[in-house]
Amino acid sequence: MGTQIPVVKAILQANQAVASENRAAFDRAGLLAVNLMSAPGAGKTSLILAALERLPPSLRAGVIEGDIASTLDAERIAARGIPVVQINTGGACHLDAPMIRSALSHLPLPDLDLLFIENVGNLVCPAEFDLGAHLRIVVASVPEGHDKPYKYPGMFQKADAVVLNKVDLMPYIDFDLSAFRHGLSILRPGIPLFLLSCRTGQGVDEWVGWLTAQLGARRGDHGR
């Protein structure tokens, strides 16, 4: 067991080095990269599609889809005419920075304003691997229950914002929003929380407005 910690540290350090290279590539292209993380079925793909429908026409987005298997989500994105690359991990429970680096050559980075990276559905491993994205967004959903921040603190502690999806189901599910908010406040005081429903469109405009503001701020910092 004594060799486990050094081995894990070496893996994470190697990943971090590539993540820094990815971030530099995103900065050169002048785009905002967003890492979307959630449990399976929370609605990451639906959130991306909802955002694509509401982005200003002048902004162009691309997508990297991460799944253990299949291309189902990538096909939904491609059907909208959006540049998309599928990464199948073959069993790995998360994306890592080298996987992202391998996908970048298949995307027109200089032409993009936003890059959505949909991570593998998992509330543990993705939190440990920096991909080089500028923002880490955790997508939770009402059917999962309000206890997720308490059960998976590592994920929520590293988030830059949280999206609570499927709020249209709240009248039918025993979900304590105040308890959910309290869990977030313990882990990340002041973190932005967006209450929305991809099915009804509730709250999606606020989410997209925040994203475009983040893009504008980043471009202002980098002079683009």
C-alpha positions as CSV (number, residue, x, y, z in Angstrom):
1,M,0.0,0.0,0.0
2,G,3.0,2.3,0.5
3,T,3.4,2.8,-3.2
4,Q,-0.2,3.9,-3.9
5,I,0.2,7.6,-2.9
6,P,3.3,8.3,-5.0
7,V,1.8,6.6,-8.0
8,V,-1.5,8.6,-7.7
9,K,0.5,11.8,-7.3
10,A,2.5,11.1,-10.4
11,I,-0.6,10.4,-12.4
12,L,-2.3,13.6,-11.3
13,Q,0.9,15.7,-11.8
14,A,1.2,14.4,-15.4
15,N,-2.4,15.1,-16.0
16,Q,-2.0,18.7,-14.6
17,A,0.8,19.4,-17.0
18,V,-1.3,18.5,-20.0
19,A,-4.3,20.4,-18.6
20,S,-2.1,23.5,-18.5
21,E,-1.2,22.9,-22.2
22,N,-4.9,22.6,-23.0
23,R,-5.8,25.8,-21.2
24,A,-3.1,27.6,-23.1
25,A,-4.6,26.4,-26.3
26,F,-8.0,27.6,-25.3
27,D,-6.6,31.0,-24.4
28,R,-4.8,31.3,-27.7
29,A,-8.1,30.6,-29.5
30,G,-9.9,33.1,-27.3
31,L,-12.6,30.7,-26.3
32,L,-14.2,29.8,-23.0
33,A,-14.0,26.1,-22.1
34,V,-16.6,24.7,-19.7
35,N,-16.3,21.3,-18.0
36,L,-19.8,19.9,-17.2
37,M,-19.8,17.2,-14.5
38,S,-22.8,15.3,-13.0
39,A,-24.2,12.0,-12.1
40,P,-25.6,10.0,-15.0
41,G,-29.0,11.3,-16.2
42,A,-28.8,14.8,-14.6
43,G,-29.2,16.4,-18.0
44,K,-25.8,17.5,-19.2
45,T,-26.5,17.0,-22.9
46,S,-30.0,18.6,-22.6
47,L,-28.3,21.6,-20.9
48,I,-25.9,22.0,-23.7
49,L,-28.6,21.7,-26.3
50,A,-30.7,24.3,-24.4
51,A,-27.8,26.7,-24.3
52,L,-27.1,26.2,-28.0
53,E,-30.6,27.3,-28.8
54,R,-30.3,30.5,-26.8
55,L,-26.7,31.7,-27.5
56,P,-26.5,34.9,-29.4
57,P,-26.1,34.2,-33.2
58,S,-22.7,35.8,-33.2
59,L,-21.3,33.1,-30.8
60,R,-20.2,29.7,-32.0
61,A,-19.9,26.7,-29.8
62,G,-18.2,23.3,-30.0
63,V,-18.7,20.2,-27.9
64,I,-16.5,17.3,-26.6
65,E,-18.7,14.4,-25.6
66,G,-17.3,12.0,-23.0
67,D,-19.0,8.6,-22.4
68,I,-18.0,5.1,-21.5
69,A,-19.5,3.9,-24.7
70,S,-21.8,4.9,-27.6
71,T,-22.1,8.1,-29.7
72,L,-25.7,8.8,-28.9
73,D,-25.2,12.2,-27.2
74,A,-22.7,13.3,-29.9
75,E,-25.2,12.4,-32.6
76,R,-27.8,14.7,-30.9
77,I,-25.3,17.6,-30.9
78,A,-24.1,16.9,-34.5
79,A,-27.7,17.0,-35.7
80,R,-27.8,20.7,-34.8
81,G,-24.8,21.4,-37.0
82,I,-22.4,21.9,-34.1
83,P,-18.8,20.8,-34.2
84,V,-18.5,17.8,-31.9
85,V,-16.0,15.1,-31.0
86,Q,-16.9,11.9,-29.2
87,I,-14.5,10.4,-26.6
88,N,-15.3,6.9,-25.5
89,T,-13.3,6.0,-22.4
90,G,-13.9,2.3,-22.7
91,G,-14.7,1.9,-19.0
92,A,-12.8,4.8,-17.4
93,C,-15.1,6.8,-15.2
94,H,-13.8,10.2,-16.2
95,L,-12.2,12.2,-18.9
96,D,-8.6,13.3,-18.4
97,A,-6.4,16.1,-19.9
98,P,-4.6,13.8,-22.5
99,M,-8.0,12.7,-23.8
100,I,-9.0,16.3,-24.3
101,R,-5.7,17.1,-26.0
102,S,-6.3,14.3,-28.5
103,A,-9.7,15.7,-29.4
104,L,-8.7,19.3,-30.0
105,S,-7.2,18.7,-33.4
106,H,-10.6,17.6,-34.6
107,L,-12.3,20.9,-33.6
108,P,-12.0,24.4,-35.3
109,L,-10.8,26.1,-32.1
110,P,-10.0,29.5,-33.6
111,D,-13.5,29.7,-34.9
112,L,-15.1,28.9,-31.6
113,D,-16.3,31.1,-28.7
114,L,-17.4,28.4,-26.3
115,L,-16.3,24.8,-25.8
116,F,-18.6,22.5,-23.8
117,I,-16.9,19.4,-22.4
118,E,-19.4,16.9,-21.2
119,N,-17.6,14.7,-18.7
120,V,-18.5,11.1,-18.0
121,G,-21.5,10.7,-15.6
122,N,-19.9,10.3,-12.2
123,L,-19.8,12.4,-9.0
124,V,-16.4,11.2,-7.8
125,C,-13.5,10.8,-10.3
126,P,-14.1,13.8,-12.6
127,A,-13.5,16.2,-9.8
128,E,-9.9,15.0,-9.5
129,F,-8.8,15.5,-13.1
130,D,-8.3,19.0,-14.4
131,L,-9.0,19.1,-18.1
132,G,-7.7,22.6,-18.7
133,A,-11.2,24.1,-18.8
134,H,-11.8,27.6,-17.5
135,L,-14.9,26.6,-15.6
136,R,-16.1,23.5,-13.8
137,I,-19.9,23.3,-13.6
138,V,-21.7,20.7,-11.6
139,V,-25.1,19.7,-12.9
140,A,-27.4,18.3,-10.3
141,S,-31.1,17.3,-10.7
142,V,-34.1,17.3,-8.5
143,P,-34.8,13.5,-8.8
144,E,-31.3,12.8,-7.4
145,G,-32.3,14.3,-4.1
146,H,-31.1,17.3,-2.1
147,D,-28.3,15.4,-0.3
148,K,-25.7,15.3,-3.1
149,P,-23.5,18.2,-1.7
150,Y,-23.3,16.4,1.6
151,K,-22.5,13.0,0.0
152,Y,-20.1,14.2,-2.7
153,P,-18.3,17.3,-1.2
154,G,-15.2,16.9,-3.4
155,M,-17.2,17.5,-6.5
156,F,-19.1,20.6,-5.3
157,Q,-16.0,22.1,-3.6
158,K,-14.3,22.4,-6.9
159,A,-17.2,23.8,-8.8
160,D,-17.4,27.3,-10.2
161,A,-21.2,27.2,-10.5
162,V,-24.0,24.6,-9.9
163,V,-27.0,24.0,-12.1
164,L,-30.0,22.4,-10.5
165,N,-31.9,20.8,-13.4
166,K,-35.5,19.4,-13.6
167,V,-36.9,21.9,-11.1
168,D,-40.3,21.4,-12.9
169,L,-40.5,18.1,-11.0
170,M,-40.1,19.7,-7.6
171,P,-43.8,19.7,-6.8
172,Y,-43.8,15.9,-7.2
173,I,-40.6,14.9,-5.5
174,D,-39.5,15.3,-1.9
175,F,-36.7,17.7,-2.6
176,D,-35.6,20.2,0.1
177,L,-34.2,23.2,-1.7
178,S,-33.1,25.0,1.4
179,A,-31.1,21.9,2.5
180,F,-29.5,21.8,-0.9
181,R,-28.6,25.5,-0.7
182,H,-27.2,25.0,2.8
183,G,-25.0,22.1,1.6
184,L,-23.6,24.3,-1.1
185,S,-23.0,27.3,1.3
186,I,-21.0,25.1,3.6
187,L,-18.7,23.9,0.8
188,R,-18.6,26.9,-1.5
189,P,-20.1,30.1,0.0
190,G,-21.5,32.4,-2.6
191,I,-21.3,29.9,-5.5
192,P,-23.7,30.7,-8.3
193,L,-26.7,28.4,-8.3
194,F,-29.0,28.2,-11.3
195,L,-32.5,26.7,-11.0
196,L,-33.8,25.5,-14.3
197,S,-35.6,23.0,-16.4
198,C,-34.3,22.0,-19.8
199,R,-37.7,20.6,-20.6
200,T,-39.7,23.7,-19.9
201,G,-37.0,26.3,-20.5
202,Q,-37.3,27.8,-17.0
203,G,-34.1,29.5,-15.9
204,V,-32.1,28.6,-19.0
205,D,-31.8,32.2,-20.2
206,E,-30.2,33.2,-16.8
207,W,-27.7,30.3,-17.2
208,V,-26.8,31.3,-20.8
209,G,-26.6,35.0,-19.7
210,W,-24.1,34.0,-17.0
211,L,-22.0,32.0,-19.5
212,T,-21.8,34.8,-22.0
213,A,-20.8,37.2,-19.2
214,Q,-18.0,34.8,-18.2
215,L,-16.9,34.7,-21.9
216,G,-17.0,38.5,-22.1
217,A,-15.0,38.9,-18.9
218,R,-12.3,36.4,-20.1
219,R,-12.0,38.2,-23.4
220,G,-11.7,41.5,-21.6
221,D,-8.9,40.1,-19.5
222,H,-7.1,38.8,-22.6
223,G,-7.7,41.8,-24.8
224,R,-9.9,40.1,-27.4
